[in-house]
Amino acid sequence: MSNPNDTSGAGLEGILQFGQSLAQNFFQFVNQQGAVPGKVPTMPESVTLPGAERMLELQRDLAARHAALWSGLMQSKPGETPQPVVAPPPGDRRFSAPEWNESPVFDYLRQAYLINAEFLGRVSDSLPIEDGRAKERIQFLTRQYVDAMAPSNFAATNPEFLKTAVETKGESITRGIQNLLKDLEKGRISMTDDSAFEVGRNLAVTPGSVIYENQLMQLIQYSPLTEKVHQTPLLIVPPCINKFYIMDLQPANSLVRFIVEQGFTVFLVSWKNAGPEEAKIGWDDYLSLGPITALEIVRDVTRVKKPHVLGFCVGGTILSSALAVLKAKGEDPVASLTLMTTLLDFSDPGELGCLIDESSVAAREAAIGKGGLLKGQELANVFSSLRANDLIWQYVVGNYLKGGKPQAFDLLYWNSDSTNLPGPFLAWYLRNMYLENSLRVPGKLKMLGVKVDLGKIDVPAYLLATREDHIVPWTSAYLSRRLLGGDATFVLGASGHIAGAINPASKNRRSYWVSDSGAASPEEWLESASEEPGSWWNHWIGWLKPKSGKEVKARGRLGSPRHEPIEPAPGRYVKARA
């Protein structure tokens, strides 16, 4: 494969040939990756694809921009940097260091790359492919290719690497090699200073006790922090694809602690990091051993028949499925339902959807569908690839090229603390949710021996989505309103999947959107919504408190005679490494 940033051979004809070569390189990359199983797009020698005029238009624009860039370089005086032809997109920090501007050569490399990157993005957007998922997959692969080929990722074309190496007399190169060897031993790229954090020491430190455990989860009850508590307790079901302490990082940004401080008795499911003993656990096991069992324990401990429940991400999908099972069995299990960035309708599953098709799911089913594990690091790599520049390449440059150490950051420590998943659970989830989108259809799925219908969940619901979420698009999360049977309050937070959800009320940053509109369309709802400053946590707790009964004296003793404390929070399960 030729260098995609090489524009030597100046002149219009040479640049047009370069555009054709660049497109050829792109299609060669897509073919090698198998972007569309059974039907990989191939760029012919002459452009005869449908939409050929658009392709030629893109190549002409590419040629004109490269000609302008080359002309500016040739006409500039020694030591002078020509006016830019193209600028990095907003938020792109790869070329923000002054060294990229100080040298015409590196400035040229940067701009040539950006021109080529925009060209390939437009090519992938213009491909005449009717299959939406297939096109999204090609666009995803294009981004991976483009991000990987950035001149900032290579020693010879990164002026920051060269400057740091000179200033440190080569010590940065030695440190970079040492960092690389250590990360190879760990099996992952270091994103933070791992030594700065420890679960139970300065993460997940809200006081409480594990009062129950089974093969799949521990149930934590948190100690009261107020003299009186609301009569109705709250059960939290976090995602099982990562550790629960994203909801209990440090006291200042802990959602768990915030809820306890608001006078609620809080219980939380801590999922086990699956090992060989859990290799055959399936979806039904997660429902039965997870939220359904947890609800029984909460009722027994508090003597309250209908607790509040909250589910986050896939934890919300598991929780909603469990509630639908209980409703199908004639039970009325909860007082209210809160879902944070959760999909119930998977018609648009975000960027993850472009990686899931029939062949990939069938391969998972054949490999681990009847027993086995999806390793946590593989899952972490998938999520990192969705934001490769932020979660992969900046650390390649900082750790290995410049020999630096990443700063201590609790969120990135959590992000690196991956979890394994049982193969049968994963395969069932991928096929029935992402691939076939069956949960939204009443009676289509059978779980724990009964057909489920989300419309039977007729309690008040609070649905939180975040505007820049690339894992759970907010427009998809909005569709849960028409699936659930109760009155639903929808709130849209600012930022992304994690930063938007974990937005501490103590800092009260960002904003959120609210509206009483019952519009069927998310876009129509947004038109009527008003933006409110601060954290959505305050809005949610204001929604929850009036539904929580009278205040009663907080009990100092955790658990019950049948469910005595086993060990202090956060428990053993969350500390197990993948």
C-alpha positions as CSV (number, residue, x, y, z in Angstrom):
1,M,0.0,0.0,0.0
2,S,1.5,3.4,-1.0
3,N,1.9,6.3,1.3
4,P,-1.5,8.1,1.4
5,N,0.1,11.4,2.3
6,D,2.6,11.4,-0.6
7,T,1.6,14.1,-3.2
8,S,4.9,14.2,-5.1
9,G,4.4,14.4,-8.8
10,A,3.1,18.0,-8.7
11,G,0.8,19.2,-11.4
12,L,-2.9,18.6,-12.0
13,E,-2.5,15.3,-13.8
14,G,-0.2,13.9,-11.0
15,I,-2.6,14.9,-8.3
16,L,-5.6,13.4,-10.1
17,Q,-3.6,10.2,-10.4
18,F,-2.9,10.5,-6.7
19,G,-6.6,10.9,-5.9
20,Q,-7.3,7.7,-7.8
21,S,-4.5,5.9,-6.0
22,L,-5.7,7.2,-2.6
23,A,-9.2,5.9,-3.3
24,Q,-7.6,2.6,-4.4
25,N,-5.7,2.4,-1.2
26,F,-8.9,3.0,0.7
27,F,-10.9,0.3,-1.1
28,Q,-7.9,-2.1,-0.7
29,F,-8.1,-1.5,3.1
30,V,-11.8,-2.1,3.2
31,N,-11.4,-5.3,1.2
32,Q,-8.8,-6.5,3.6
33,Q,-11.0,-5.8,6.6
34,G,-14.0,-7.5,5.0
35,A,-16.3,-4.5,5.6
36,V,-19.3,-6.0,4.0
37,P,-19.3,-9.8,4.3
38,G,-20.1,-11.5,1.0
39,K,-20.0,-8.2,-0.9
40,V,-16.9,-6.1,-0.5
41,P,-16.8,-2.9,-2.5
42,T,-14.0,-2.8,-5.0
43,M,-12.8,0.3,-6.8
44,P,-12.3,-0.5,-10.5
45,E,-9.4,0.8,-12.5
46,S,-11.7,3.4,-14.2
47,V,-14.5,5.0,-12.2
48,T,-17.7,3.3,-13.4
49,L,-19.5,2.9,-10.1
50,P,-23.0,4.5,-9.8
51,G,-22.3,8.0,-8.7
52,A,-19.2,8.2,-10.8
53,E,-19.8,11.9,-11.3
54,R,-19.6,12.5,-7.6
55,M,-16.4,10.5,-7.4
56,L,-14.8,12.6,-10.2
57,E,-16.0,15.8,-8.5
58,L,-14.3,14.7,-5.2
59,Q,-11.1,14.0,-7.1
60,R,-11.1,17.3,-8.8
61,D,-11.6,19.1,-5.4
62,L,-8.8,17.0,-4.0
63,A,-6.5,18.0,-6.8
64,A,-7.4,21.7,-6.4
65,R,-6.7,21.7,-2.7
66,H,-3.4,19.9,-3.0
67,A,-2.4,22.2,-5.9
68,A,-3.2,25.2,-3.6
69,L,-1.2,23.6,-0.7
70,W,1.8,22.9,-3.0
71,S,1.7,26.4,-4.5
72,G,1.6,28.0,-1.1
73,L,4.6,26.1,0.0
74,M,6.6,26.9,-3.2
75,Q,5.8,30.6,-3.0
76,S,6.5,31.0,0.7
77,K,9.8,32.7,1.7
78,P,12.4,30.8,3.7
79,G,11.3,30.5,7.4
80,E,7.8,31.6,6.5
81,T,4.7,29.3,7.0
82,P,2.2,29.8,4.2
83,Q,-1.5,30.5,4.8
84,P,-3.3,27.2,5.6
85,V,-5.5,25.6,3.0
86,V,-7.3,23.4,5.6
87,A,-7.6,23.4,9.4
88,P,-8.2,20.5,11.8
89,P,-11.8,20.0,12.9
90,P,-12.9,21.6,16.2
91,G,-11.7,19.6,19.1
92,D,-8.9,17.8,17.2
93,R,-5.8,18.3,19.4
94,R,-3.3,16.1,17.4
95,F,-1.7,19.1,15.7
96,S,-2.2,21.8,18.3
97,A,1.5,22.0,19.4
98,P,3.4,25.0,18.0
99,E,6.0,22.7,16.4
100,W,3.5,21.9,13.6
101,N,3.3,25.6,12.7
102,E,7.0,26.5,13.0
103,S,8.2,24.3,10.2
104,P,6.7,24.6,6.6
105,V,7.6,20.9,6.1
106,F,5.5,19.6,9.1
107,D,2.8,22.1,8.3
108,Y,2.6,20.7,4.8
109,L,2.5,17.1,6.1
110,R,-0.3,18.1,8.5
111,Q,-2.4,19.8,5.9
112,A,-1.8,17.1,3.2
113,Y,-3.1,14.5,5.7
114,L,-6.2,16.6,6.6
115,I,-7.0,17.1,2.9
116,N,-6.6,13.3,2.3
117,A,-8.7,12.5,5.4
118,E,-11.6,14.7,4.3
119,F,-11.4,13.2,0.8
120,L,-11.7,9.6,2.1
121,G,-14.5,10.6,4.5
122,R,-16.4,12.1,1.5
123,V,-15.8,9.0,-0.6
124,S,-17.2,6.7,2.1
125,D,-20.2,9.0,2.6
126,S,-20.9,9.0,-1.2
127,L,-20.7,5.3,-1.8
128,P,-23.9,4.0,-3.6
129,I,-24.7,1.4,-1.0
130,E,-28.3,1.0,0.0
131,D,-27.7,-1.2,3.1
132,G,-27.4,1.3,5.9
133,R,-25.5,-1.0,8.3
134,A,-23.0,-1.9,5.5
135,K,-22.4,1.7,4.7
136,E,-22.0,2.6,8.4
137,R,-19.4,-0.1,8.7
138,I,-17.4,1.2,5.7
139,Q,-17.5,4.7,7.3
140,F,-16.3,3.2,10.6
141,L,-13.4,1.4,8.8
142,T,-12.6,4.6,7.0
143,R,-12.2,6.5,10.2
144,Q,-10.0,3.7,11.6
145,Y,-7.8,3.9,8.5
146,V,-7.7,7.7,8.5
147,D,-6.9,8.0,12.2
148,A,-4.2,5.4,12.1
149,M,-2.4,7.1,9.2
150,A,-2.1,10.5,10.9
151,P,1.5,11.9,10.7
152,S,1.3,12.6,14.4
153,N,1.4,8.8,15.0
154,F,4.9,8.2,13.5
155,A,8.3,9.3,14.8
156,A,9.6,10.5,11.5
157,T,6.7,12.8,10.8
158,N,5.9,14.1,14.3
159,P,7.9,17.2,15.2
160,E,7.0,16.9,18.8
161,F,8.8,13.6,19.0
162,L,11.9,15.1,17.4
163,K,11.9,18.1,19.7
164,T,11.4,16.0,22.8
165,A,14.2,13.6,21.8
166,V,16.6,16.4,21.2
167,E,15.8,18.2,24.4
168,T,16.1,15.1,26.5
169,K,19.2,13.9,24.6
170,G,17.4,10.7,23.6
171,E,16.1,9.8,27.1
172,S,12.5,10.2,25.8
173,I,13.1,7.5,23.3
174,T,14.4,5.2,26.0
175,R,11.4,5.9,28.2
176,G,9.1,5.4,25.3
177,I,10.5,1.9,24.6
178,Q,10.2,1.1,28.3
179,N,6.6,2.2,28.4
180,L,5.9,0.1,25.3
181,L,7.4,-3.0,26.9
182,K,5.5,-2.5,30.1
183,D,2.2,-2.1,28.2
184,L,2.9,-5.2,26.1
185,E,3.3,-7.1,29.4
186,K,0.0,-5.6,30.7
187,G,-1.7,-6.3,27.4
188,R,-3.2,-2.8,27.0
189,I,-2.2,0.8,26.5
190,S,-1.8,2.8,29.7
191,M,-4.3,5.6,29.8
192,T,-3.7,6.8,33.4
193,D,-1.4,6.3,36.3
194,D,-2.7,3.0,37.6
195,S,-0.8,3.3,40.9
196,A,-2.8,6.4,41.8
197,F,-6.1,4.4,42.4
198,E,-7.4,1.4,44.2
199,V,-10.9,0.2,44.4
200,G,-12.0,0.4,48.0
201,R,-9.2,2.8,49.0
202,N,-10.0,5.9,46.9
203,L,-12.6,4.6,44.5
204,A,-16.0,3.0,45.5
205,V,-15.6,4.3,49.0
206,T,-19.2,5.1,49.9
207,P,-19.7,3.1,53.2
208,G,-21.9,0.0,53.1
209,S,-21.9,-3.7,53.3
210,V,-22.4,-6.7,51.0
211,I,-25.5,-8.4,52.4
212,Y,-26.0,-11.1,49.8
213,E,-24.1,-12.9,47.1
214,N,-24.6,-15.6,44.6
215,Q,-22.7,-17.0,41.6
216,L,-23.3,-13.9,39.5
217,M,-23.6,-10.8,41.8
218,Q,-23.1,-9.3,45.2
219,L,-25.8,-7.1,46.6
220,I,-24.5,-4.0,48.4
221,Q,-26.6,-2.0,50.9
222,Y,-25.2,1.5,51.6
223,S,-25.1,3.0,55.1
224,P,-27.4,6.0,55.7
225,L,-25.8,9.4,55.8
226,T,-28.9,11.2,57.0
227,E,-30.9,10.8,60.3
228,K,-34.1,10.2,58.3
229,V,-34.7,8.4,55.1
230,H,-37.5,8.1,52.6
231,Q,-39.7,5.1,53.1
232,T,-39.2,3.7,49.6
233,P,-35.7,2.3,48.9
234,L,-33.8,2.3,45.6
235,L,-32.2,-0.6,43.8
236,I,-29.5,0.2,41.2
237,V,-28.6,-2.2,38.4
238,P,-25.4,-1.1,36.7
239,P,-24.1,-2.5,33.4
240,C,-22.4,-5.9,33.5
241,I,-20.0,-5.0,30.7
242,N,-17.9,-2.9,33.1
243,K,-17.5,-2.3,36.8
244,F,-20.2,-0.7,38.9
245,Y,-17.9,1.9,40.4
246,I,-18.4,4.3,37.5
247,M,-21.4,5.2,39.7
248,D,-19.2,5.5,42.8
249,L,-15.9,6.9,41.7
250,Q,-14.8,9.4,44.4
251,P,-17.0,11.2,46.9
252,A,-17.2,14.4,44.8
253,N,-18.4,12.6,41.7
254,S,-20.3,9.6,43.1
255,L,-23.9,9.2,42.0
256,V,-24.4,6.6,44.7
257,R,-23.2,8.9,47.5
258,F,-25.4,11.7,46.1
259,I,-28.5,9.5,46.3
260,V,-27.7,8.4,49.9
261,E,-27.1,12.0,50.9
262,Q,-30.5,12.8,49.6
263,G,-32.0,10.5,52.2
264,F,-32.5,7.2,50.3
265,T,-31.8,3.7,51.4
266,V,-29.7,2.5,48.4
267,F,-29.0,-1.1,47.2
268,L,-26.7,-1.9,44.3
269,V,-25.9,-5.0,42.2
270,S,-22.2,-5.7,41.8
271,W,-21.8,-8.1,38.9
272,K,-19.2,-10.8,39.1
273,N,-16.3,-10.6,36.6
274,A,-17.0,-13.8,34.7
275,G,-14.5,-16.6,34.9
276,P,-14.4,-20.2,33.7
277,E,-17.1,-21.1,36.3
278,E,-19.5,-18.6,34.7
279,A,-18.7,-19.6,31.0
280,K,-22.1,-21.1,30.4
281,I,-24.3,-18.4,32.0
282,G,-27.0,-17.0,29.7
283,W,-29.4,-14.0,29.5
284,D,-32.0,-15.7,31.7
285,D,-29.5,-16.3,34.4
286,Y,-28.6,-12.6,34.5
287,L,-32.3,-11.7,35.0
288,S,-33.0,-14.4,37.6
289,L,-29.7,-14.1,39.6
290,G,-29.5,-10.4,39.1
291,P,-32.4,-7.9,39.5
292,I,-35.1,-10.4,40.3
293,T,-33.2,-11.9,43.2
294,A,-32.0,-8.5,44.3
295,L,-35.6,-7.2,44.4
296,E,-36.5,-10.1,46.7
297,I,-33.7,-9.2,49.1
298,V,-34.5,-5.5,49.1
299,R,-38.2,-6.3,50.0
300,D,-37.1,-8.7,52.7
301,V,-34.7,-6.2,54.3
302,T,-36.8,-3.0,54.1
303,R,-40.3,-4.6,54.3
304,V,-41.3,-2.4,51.3
305,K,-43.2,-4.2,48.6
306,K,-42.4,-1.9,45.7
307,P,-38.9,-0.3,45.7
308,H,-37.7,2.2,43.1
309,V,-35.3,0.8,40.5
310,L,-32.6,2.4,38.3
311,G,-30.7,0.8,35.4
312,F,-27.7,2.2,33.6
313,C,-26.9,1.2,30.0
314,V,-27.2,-2.5,29.4
315,G,-28.1,-2.7,33.1
316,G,-31.2,-0.9,32.2
317,T,-32.0,-3.4,29.4
318,I,-31.5,-6.3,31.8
319,L,-33.6,-4.5,34.5
320,S,-36.5,-3.7,32.1
321,S,-36.5,-7.3,30.8
322,A,-36.6,-8.6,34.4
323,L,-39.6,-6.3,35.2
324,A,-41.4,-7.5,32.1
325,V,-40.9,-11.1,33.2
326,L,-42.3,-10.3,36.7
327,K,-45.3,-8.5,35.1
328,A,-45.9,-11.5,32.9
329,K,-46.1,-13.6,36.0
330,G,-48.7,-11.3,37.6
331,E,-46.4,-9.4,39.9
332,D,-46.4,-5.6,40.5
333,P,-42.7,-5.3,41.5
334,V,-41.6,-1.7,41.6
335,A,-42.8,1.9,42.3
336,S,-40.8,3.6,39.6
337,L,-38.3,2.9,36.9
338,T,-35.3,5.1,36.0
339,L,-33.2,4.3,32.9
340,M,-29.9,6.1,32.2
341,T,-28.6,5.9,28.6
342,T,-30.4,2.7,27.9
343,L,-31.6,1.0,24.7
344,L,-34.9,-0.9,24.6
345,D,-35.4,-0.2,20.8
346,F,-32.3,-1.2,18.9
347,S,-33.3,0.1,15.5
348,D,-30.5,2.6,15.6
349,P,-27.9,1.2,18.0
350,G,-25.2,3.8,17.3
351,E,-21.7,3.2,16.2
352,L,-21.6,-0.3,17.8
353,G,-24.3,-1.4,15.3
354,C,-21.9,-1.1,12.4
355,L,-19.7,-3.8,13.9
356,I,-22.6,-6.3,14.4
357,D,-24.1,-8.3,11.5
358,E,-25.3,-11.8,10.8
359,S,-21.8,-13.2,10.1
360,S,-20.2,-11.6,13.2
361,V,-23.0,-12.8,15.5
362,A,-22.9,-16.3,14.0
363,A,-19.2,-16.4,14.5
364,R,-19.6,-15.5,18.2
365,E,-22.4,-18.1,18.6
366,A,-20.2,-20.8,17.0
367,A,-17.2,-19.9,19.1
368,I,-18.6,-19.1,22.6
369,G,-22.4,-19.3,22.3
370,K,-22.6,-22.6,24.2
371,G,-19.8,-21.9,26.6
372,G,-16.8,-19.6,26.8
373,L,-15.8,-16.1,27.6
374,L,-15.4,-12.8,25.8
375,K,-12.3,-11.4,27.3
376,G,-12.6,-8.0,28.9
377,Q,-9.7,-6.6,26.9
378,E,-11.3,-7.4,23.6
379,L,-14.4,-5.6,24.7
380,A,-12.4,-2.6,25.9
381,N,-10.6,-2.5,22.6
382,V,-13.9,-2.3,20.7
383,F,-15.1,0.7,22.8
384,S,-11.7,2.4,22.5
385,S,-11.8,2.0,18.7
386,L,-15.0,4.1,18.7
387,R,-13.0,7.1,19.8
388,A,-9.5,6.0,18.6
389,N,-7.9,9.4,18.6
390,D,-8.9,10.1,22.2
391,L,-8.5,6.5,23.6
392,I,-5.7,5.0,21.5
393,W,-3.6,7.3,19.4
394,Q,-3.0,10.1,21.9
395,Y,-1.5,7.6,24.3
396,V,0.6,5.9,21.6
397,V,2.1,9.4,20.9
398,G,2.4,10.5,24.5
399,N,3.6,7.2,26.0
400,Y,5.7,5.7,23.3
401,L,6.9,8.5,21.0
402,K,7.4,11.2,23.6
403,G,8.2,8.9,26.6
404,G,5.6,10.5,28.9
405,K,3.4,9.1,31.6
406,P,-0.4,9.6,31.5
407,Q,-1.9,11.7,34.3
408,A,-4.0,10.2,37.1
409,F,-7.6,10.2,36.1
410,D,-10.2,8.1,37.9
411,L,-12.6,7.8,34.9
412,L,-9.8,6.4,32.7
413,Y,-8.7,4.0,35.5
414,W,-12.3,2.7,35.5
415,N,-12.3,2.5,31.7
416,S,-9.2,0.3,31.7
417,D,-10.6,-2.0,34.4
418,S,-12.3,-4.3,32.0
419,T,-14.7,-7.3,32.6
420,N,-15.2,-10.7,31.0
421,L,-18.6,-11.7,29.7
422,P,-20.1,-15.2,29.4
423,G,-20.4,-16.3,25.8
424,P,-24.0,-17.5,26.0
425,F,-25.2,-14.2,27.5
426,L,-23.3,-12.2,24.9
427,A,-24.4,-14.2,21.9
428,W,-28.1,-14.1,23.0
429,Y,-27.9,-10.3,23.6
430,L,-26.3,-9.6,20.3
431,R,-28.7,-11.6,18.3
432,N,-32.0,-10.7,20.0
433,M,-31.3,-7.1,20.7
434,Y,-28.8,-5.6,18.3
435,L,-29.3,-7.9,15.3
436,E,-33.1,-8.7,15.4
437,N,-34.3,-5.9,17.7
438,S,-36.9,-8.2,19.2
439,L,-37.4,-6.7,22.7
440,R,-39.5,-3.9,21.3
441,V,-42.1,-6.4,19.9
442,P,-44.7,-7.5,22.5
443,G,-44.6,-11.2,23.0
444,K,-41.8,-12.0,20.6
445,L,-39.2,-12.9,23.2
446,K,-39.5,-15.5,25.9
447,M,-37.5,-15.1,29.0
448,L,-37.6,-17.4,32.0
449,G,-40.4,-19.3,30.4
450,V,-42.8,-16.4,29.8
451,K,-43.3,-14.0,26.8
452,V,-42.4,-10.5,27.7
453,D,-44.1,-7.2,26.9
454,L,-42.4,-3.9,27.9
455,G,-45.8,-2.2,27.6
456,K,-46.9,-4.0,30.8
457,I,-44.4,-2.0,32.8
458,D,-46.9,0.7,33.8
459,V,-45.0,2.6,36.5
460,P,-43.7,6.1,36.2
461,A,-40.5,6.2,34.3
462,Y,-37.6,8.7,34.1
463,L,-35.5,8.3,30.9
464,L,-32.1,10.0,30.8
465,A,-30.2,10.2,27.5
466,T,-27.2,12.3,26.6
467,R,-26.9,14.4,23.5
468,E,-23.4,13.3,22.3
469,D,-23.7,9.6,23.2
470,H,-22.1,7.4,20.5
471,I,-23.1,4.2,22.2
472,V,-26.7,4.9,23.0
473,P,-27.9,7.6,20.5
474,W,-30.3,9.9,22.4
475,T,-32.9,9.6,19.6
476,S,-33.0,5.8,20.1
477,A,-33.2,6.1,23.9
478,Y,-36.2,8.4,23.3
479,L,-38.1,5.5,21.6
480,S,-38.4,3.8,25.0
481,R,-41.2,6.2,25.8
482,R,-43.6,4.5,23.4
483,L,-42.6,1.0,24.6
484,L,-43.2,1.4,28.3
485,G,-46.7,1.5,29.6
486,G,-46.4,4.1,32.3
487,D,-46.1,7.9,32.2
488,A,-42.5,8.7,31.1
489,T,-40.4,11.8,31.8
490,F,-37.6,12.2,29.2
491,V,-34.6,14.3,30.0
492,L,-31.6,15.0,27.7
493,G,-28.2,15.7,29.2
494,A,-25.3,17.4,27.6
495,S,-22.1,15.6,26.7
496,G,-21.6,11.8,26.1
497,H,-22.4,8.4,27.4
498,I,-20.4,8.6,30.6
499,A,-19.6,12.3,31.1
500,G,-23.2,13.2,30.5
501,A,-24.6,10.6,32.9
502,I,-21.9,11.1,35.6
503,N,-22.4,14.8,35.9
504,P,-21.9,15.6,39.7
505,A,-24.5,17.8,41.3
506,S,-21.7,19.2,43.6
507,K,-20.1,20.8,40.5
508,N,-23.4,21.5,38.7
509,R,-21.7,21.8,35.3
510,R,-23.1,21.4,31.8
511,S,-26.9,21.5,31.2
512,Y,-29.9,19.4,30.3
513,W,-33.1,19.7,28.3
514,V,-36.6,19.1,29.6
515,S,-40.0,19.2,28.1
516,D,-43.5,18.1,28.9
517,S,-44.2,17.3,25.3
518,G,-45.3,13.8,24.5
519,A,-44.1,14.0,20.9
520,A,-43.6,10.8,19.1
521,S,-40.5,12.2,17.3
522,P,-37.4,12.9,19.3
523,E,-36.6,15.8,17.1
524,E,-40.1,17.3,17.7
525,W,-39.6,16.9,21.4
526,L,-36.3,18.7,21.3
527,E,-37.8,21.7,19.5
528,S,-40.2,22.2,22.4
529,A,-37.5,21.5,25.1
530,S,-35.9,24.2,27.3
531,E,-32.3,24.0,28.3
532,E,-31.6,24.2,32.0
533,P,-28.2,24.9,33.5
534,G,-26.4,22.4,35.8
535,S,-26.7,18.7,36.5
536,W,-29.7,16.5,35.7
537,W,-29.1,14.8,39.0
538,N,-31.0,17.6,40.8
539,H,-33.9,17.3,38.4
540,W,-34.2,13.6,38.8
541,I,-34.0,13.6,42.6
542,G,-36.8,16.2,42.6
543,W,-38.8,13.8,40.4
544,L,-38.1,10.8,42.7
545,K,-38.7,12.3,46.2
546,P,-42.5,12.9,45.9
547,K,-42.9,9.2,44.9
548,S,-41.0,7.9,47.9
549,G,-43.4,8.0,50.8
550,K,-42.9,9.6,54.2
551,E,-39.5,10.0,55.9
552,V,-38.7,7.5,58.7
553,K,-35.8,7.1,61.1
554,A,-32.7,5.7,59.4
555,R,-31.7,2.2,60.6
556,G,-28.1,1.9,61.8
557,R,-28.0,-1.8,61.1
558,L,-27.6,-3.0,57.6
559,G,-29.1,-6.2,56.2
560,S,-31.6,-8.3,58.2
561,P,-31.5,-11.5,60.3
562,R,-31.8,-13.5,57.1
563,H,-29.3,-11.4,55.3
564,E,-26.4,-10.5,57.6
565,P,-23.5,-8.3,56.3
566,I,-20.9,-10.5,54.6
567,E,-18.1,-8.0,54.1
568,P,-17.7,-4.2,53.7
569,A,-18.5,-2.4,50.5
570,P,-17.4,-2.5,47.7
571,G,-17.0,-6.2,48.1
572,R,-14.8,-8.8,46.5
573,Y,-16.5,-9.2,43.1
574,V,-15.7,-5.7,41.9
575,K,-12.0,-6.0,42.8
576,A,-11.5,-9.1,40.6
577,R,-9.4,-8.2,37.5
578,A,-10.2,-9.6,34.1
